[in-house]
Amino acid sequence: MDMRNPLGQRCQILGTSDNRAKMIENRAEASLNLSPTGLRIATRESRLALWQAEHVRELLFRHLGLEVGLLGMTTRGDQILDRALSKVGGKGLFVKELEVALEEGRAHLAVHSLKDVPMELPEGFVLATVLEREDPRDALVSNRFTSVADLPWGALVGTSSLRRVVQLMSLRPDLRIEPLRGNLDTRLRKLDEGGFDAIVLAAAGLKRLGLAARIRTTFDEQQMIPAAGQGALGIEVRSDAESLRSQLAALTHAPTWLAVHAERAVSRALGGSCSMPLAAHAVWHGQALVIDAALGDAEQPSRPLLRVRAQAVIDLSGGTEAISTVTDSATDAATALGELAAAQLRGLGADGYLVAPLA
């Protein structure tokens, strides 16, 4: 059932979520009434997405004095749970409805986990800021086993990420890996009901929701290279919202901004989508930004991973803890680093791994 309140907000009511959806709707309505600036954040309605939106709202008030309301929405990515994202349109399914709300003026900001944001934003939208990164690693969650090495032969592991699939297969070719969709709470419930021996989730989401105790082990970033943007939050706005963009720039965490731009450039250069088992993760060593990237074969996950490392010295004024506006030249240098890593992957034969090889 589609439900609208007098403020034009929309909540998708699905089965037993009636009370929860109504709570979100009422909460958002109250928030809008308390927002003298009239600004609204478009957010998905999952518990993690709401945490992220509330976190951004608090930062906007604390640092910029802005009172902002929430517009809770259900996206197609939240609704389609019986098929892999790579089969139904990709991660853009999680952001399309939020962008429509921005375009129509029903909201002014959208908060995203950057690993869910397509590498190319639609015309008329920009990434205004990137906040300081949480733990970017992947986490193994299990009620019986403490590590991947501890899993028995042929253990059943849940994940719908092709990136995780190919890296798990590289570590343990004997594992049975099956799709696992749904929000974080749904995935944990499926594990607890005995559907899997273990599941793999982003450590950042578990920590943000106070569920770090569920983590049995975190994967070393060399053992399981994270997804581009994993652990980082980005704020998307309309490109013509120049005043708001200028204000939001003050929240940018420069080291994270540059790292994720390098990571996303790898995927963009290879025509990246969720149908591509690509990992890319950049870290700072002093003034040097070092990126690791790996590519697997979506059709043959057991094929050897292609792995590269590249680095560049980038001027990061103010040090690696700076929260500041980043220069265009630094962003260009980070993007060039990601493109270099992509070129190295192609040099190793990446075109032969891609679902649709580049011309």
C-alpha positions in Angstrom: 0.0 0.0 0.0 1.3 3.5 -0.9 0.7 6.0 1.8 1.1 9.8 1.7 0.8 12.2 4.6 -0.3 15.9 4.3 3.4 16.9 3.7 3.7 14.8 0.6 5.9 12.2 2.3 5.7 8.6 1.1 6.1 5.4 3.1 5.9 1.9 1.6 3.9 -0.4 3.8 5.0 -4.0 3.5 3.4 -6.7 5.6 4.5 -6.6 9.2 6.4 -3.3 8.8 3.2 -1.3 9.1 4.0 0.0 12.6 7.6 0.7 11.7 6.7 2.6 8.5 4.1 4.6 10.4 6.7 5.5 13.1 9.1 6.7 10.4 6.4 8.7 8.7 5.4 10.4 12.0 8.9 11.0 13.0 9.8 12.6 9.7 6.7 14.8 9.8 7.6 16.1 13.3 11.1 16.7 12.1 9.9 18.7 9.1 7.8 20.8 11.3 10.8 21.6 13.4 12.9 22.6 10.5 12.9 26.4 10.1 15.4 26.2 7.2 13.0 24.0 5.2 15.9 21.6 4.3 15.1 17.9 4.1 17.3 14.8 3.9 15.9 12.0 1.6 16.8 8.7 3.2 16.0 5.0 2.9 13.9 3.6 5.7 16.2 0.9 6.9 17.6 1.2 10.4 21.1 1.7 9.1 20.0 4.3 6.6 18.1 6.2 9.2 21.1 6.2 11.5 23.2 7.6 8.7 20.6 10.4 8.0 20.4 11.2 11.7 24.2 11.3 12.0 24.3 13.8 9.1 21.5 15.9 10.5 23.4 16.2 13.8 26.6 17.2 12.0 24.7 19.9 10.0 23.2 21.3 13.2 26.5 21.1 15.2 28.8 22.5 12.6 26.6 24.7 10.4 23.6 25.5 12.7 21.2 24.0 10.2 18.0 22.3 11.4 17.1 19.6 8.9 14.1 17.3 8.5 14.0 13.7 7.2 12.0 12.3 4.3 11.8 8.5 4.7 11.4 6.6 1.4 11.5 3.0 0.2 13.6 2.3 -2.9 13.3 -0.5 -5.5 16.5 -1.9 -4.1 14.8 -2.4 -0.8 11.8 -4.0 -2.4 13.4 -6.5 -4.7 14.9 -9.1 -2.4 14.7 -12.3 -4.3 17.3 -11.5 -7.0 20.9 -10.4 -7.0 21.4 -6.7 -7.7 23.5 -7.5 -10.7 20.4 -9.1 -12.3 17.9 -6.3 -11.6 19.7 -3.0 -12.4 22.5 -2.6 -9.9 23.1 -0.5 -6.9 21.5 2.5 -8.5 18.2 1.0 -7.4 19.0 2.2 -3.9 19.4 5.9 -4.9 17.0 6.5 -7.8 14.0 7.4 -5.7 16.1 9.7 -3.5 17.3 11.5 -6.6 13.8 12.0 -7.8 12.9 13.6 -4.5 15.8 16.0 -4.9 14.8 16.8 -8.5 11.2 17.5 -7.4 12.3 19.7 -4.5 10.7 17.4 -1.9 14.2 17.0 -0.4 17.5 18.9 -0.7 20.1 16.3 0.4 20.5 12.6 0.1 22.7 10.6 2.4 24.4 7.5 0.9 26.8 4.8 1.8 29.2 5.4 -1.0 29.6 1.8 -1.9 26.0 1.9 -3.0 26.4 4.9 -5.2 26.8 4.4 -9.0 30.2 5.6 -10.3 28.5 8.1 -12.6 25.8 10.3 -11.1 22.9 11.5 -13.3 23.2 14.9 -15.0 22.2 17.6 -12.5 23.5 15.9 -9.4 26.8 16.1 -7.6 28.5 14.6 -4.6 28.8 17.6 -2.3 30.8 16.2 0.5 32.3 13.0 1.9 32.5 12.4 5.7 35.3 10.8 7.6 35.4 7.1 7.0 34.3 4.4 9.4 36.0 0.9 9.4 36.1 0.0 5.7 36.7 -3.7 6.2 34.5 -6.7 5.6 33.4 -8.7 8.6 32.6 -12.4 9.1 29.5 -13.0 11.2 28.8 -16.5 12.5 27.2 -18.0 15.5 29.5 -21.1 15.5 32.8 -20.3 13.7 35.4 -17.7 14.5 37.1 -17.2 11.1 37.1 -18.3 7.5 39.8 -20.9 8.2 37.5 -22.3 11.0 34.6 -22.9 8.6 34.1 -26.6 7.9 34.6 -28.0 4.4 31.7 -27.0 2.1 30.3 -24.5 4.7 27.4 -22.3 3.5 28.3 -18.6 3.4 25.8 -15.8 2.6 26.6 -12.7 0.5 25.2 -11.1 -2.6 28.3 -9.2 -3.4 30.2 -10.5 -6.4 33.3 -8.8 -5.0 33.1 -10.9 -1.9 32.2 -14.0 -3.8 35.4 -14.0 -5.9 37.6 -13.2 -2.9 36.1 -15.8 -0.7 36.5 -18.3 -3.5 40.2 -17.3 -3.7 40.6 -18.0 0.0 38.4 -21.1 0.3 37.4 -22.7 -3.1 35.4 -25.4 -1.2 32.9 -23.0 0.3 29.3 -22.9 -0.9 28.2 -19.3 -1.4 24.6 -18.3 -1.8 22.8 -15.0 -2.3 21.8 -13.0 0.8 19.7 -9.9 0.3 17.8 -7.6 2.6 18.7 -4.9 5.1 21.3 -5.6 7.9 18.7 -6.8 10.4 17.1 -9.2 7.9 20.5 -10.7 7.0 21.4 -11.3 10.7 18.0 -12.9 11.2 18.5 -15.3 8.4 21.8 -16.3 9.9 20.3 -16.7 13.4 17.5 -18.9 11.9 20.2 -21.3 10.7 20.1 -20.5 7.0 23.9 -20.0 6.8 27.1 -21.1 8.6 28.4 -17.6 8.2 27.6 -14.3 6.4 29.9 -11.5 5.3 28.8 -7.9 6.0 30.4 -4.5 6.1 32.0 -3.8 9.5 31.0 -0.1 9.3 27.2 -0.9 9.3 27.5 -3.2 12.3 29.5 -0.7 14.3 27.2 2.2 13.5 24.3 0.2 14.8 26.1 -0.9 18.0 26.3 -4.5 16.7 30.1 -4.8 16.7 29.8 -7.8 19.1 28.3 -9.8 16.2 31.6 -9.6 14.4 33.7 -12.8 14.8 36.6 -11.5 12.8 37.4 -8.7 10.3 39.1 -9.5 7.1 42.5 -7.9 6.6 42.3 -5.4 3.8 44.8 -7.4 1.7 42.9 -10.7 2.3 39.6 -9.2 1.3 40.0 -5.8 -0.4 36.9 -3.6 0.4 34.6 -2.1 -2.2 35.1 1.4 -3.5 33.8 3.8 -1.0 33.0 1.2 1.7 32.6 2.7 5.1 32.3 6.3 3.8 29.1 8.4 3.8 28.5 10.9 1.0 26.0 13.7 0.6 24.4 14.1 -2.8 22.6 17.4 -3.9 21.4 19.0 -7.0 24.3 20.6 -8.9 22.4 24.0 -9.0 22.2 24.1 -5.2 25.3 26.3 -5.1 24.8 27.8 -1.7 24.1 24.5 0.0 27.1 22.9 -1.8 29.3 25.7 -0.4 28.0 25.1 3.1 28.4 21.3 2.9 32.0 21.6 1.7 33.0 22.6 5.2 32.2 19.0 6.4 34.4 17.3 3.9 37.1 15.0 5.3 39.9 15.6 2.9 41.7 12.2 3.3 38.5 10.3 2.8 37.4 12.4 -0.1 40.6 11.8 -2.0 40.8 8.1 -1.1 37.2 7.3 -2.4 37.7 9.4 -5.5 40.7 7.2 -6.3 38.7 4.0 -5.6 35.7 5.1 -7.6 37.9 6.1 -10.5 39.1 2.5 -10.8 35.6 1.2 -11.3 34.6 4.1 -13.6 37.6 3.5 -15.9 36.6 -0.2 -16.2 32.9 0.6 -16.7 32.2 -0.6 -13.2 28.8 -1.8 -12.0 27.6 -4.3 -9.4 28.0 -7.0 -12.1 31.7 -6.5 -11.9 33.6 -8.3 -9.1 35.9 -5.3 -8.5 37.5 -4.3 -5.2 39.4 -1.0 -4.7 40.7 0.5 -1.5 43.1 3.4 -0.9 45.0 4.3 2.3 47.3 7.1 3.3 51.0 6.6 4.1 52.1 10.1 4.9 51.6 12.1 1.8 51.4 9.0 -0.4 48.0 7.6 -1.3 48.3 3.8 -1.9 45.6 2.0 -3.7 45.0 -1.8 -4.0 42.6 -3.2 -6.5 41.5 -6.6 -7.5 39.2 -8.0 -10.2 37.6 -11.4 -10.5 35.5 -13.1 -13.2 31.7 -12.9 -12.6 31.0 -15.9 -14.8 33.8 -18.0 -13.4 34.4 -17.0 -9.8 37.1 -19.6 -9.4 39.4 -17.9 -11.9 42.6 -16.3 -10.3 42.1 -12.7 -9.1 43.9 -10.0 -10.9 45.6 -7.7 -8.3 47.5 -4.5 -8.6 48.9 -1.8 -6.3 49.6 1.9 -7.3 50.5 5.0 -5.4 50.9 8.7 -5.8 52.2 11.6 -3.7 49.3 14.0 -3.3 49.4 17.4 -1.5 47.1 17.1 1.4 47.2 20.5 3.1 46.5 20.4 6.8 47.6 16.8 7.3 45.8 13.5 7.1 43.2 14.4 9.8 42.1 17.6 8.1 38.5 18.5 7.5 38.6 21.0 4.8 37.8 21.9 1.2 39.9 19.8 -1.1 41.7 21.4 -4.1 40.7 20.4 -7.6 44.3 19.5 -8.3 44.4 17.1 -5.4 41.1 15.5 -6.5 42.4 15.2 -10.1 45.6 13.5 -8.8 43.5 11.0 -6.8 41.4 10.3 -9.8 44.5 9.8 -12.0 45.8 7.3 -9.4 42.6 5.3 -9.7 42.8 5.4 -13.5 46.4 4.2 -13.3 45.3 1.2 -11.2 42.6 0.4 -13.8 45.1 0.6 -16.6 47.4 -1.9 -14.7 44.4 -4.3 -14.3 43.8 -4.1 -18.0 47.4 -4.8 -18.6 47.0 -8.0 -16.6 44.0 -9.0 -18.8 41.0 -7.3 -17.2 39.2 -7.1 -20.5 38.9 -10.9 -20.5 37.3 -10.8 -17.1 34.7 -8.2 -17.9 31.1 -9.1 -18.7 31.2 -6.6 -21.5 34.8 -5.9 -22.4 35.8 -2.4 -23.3 36.5 -1.5 -26.9 
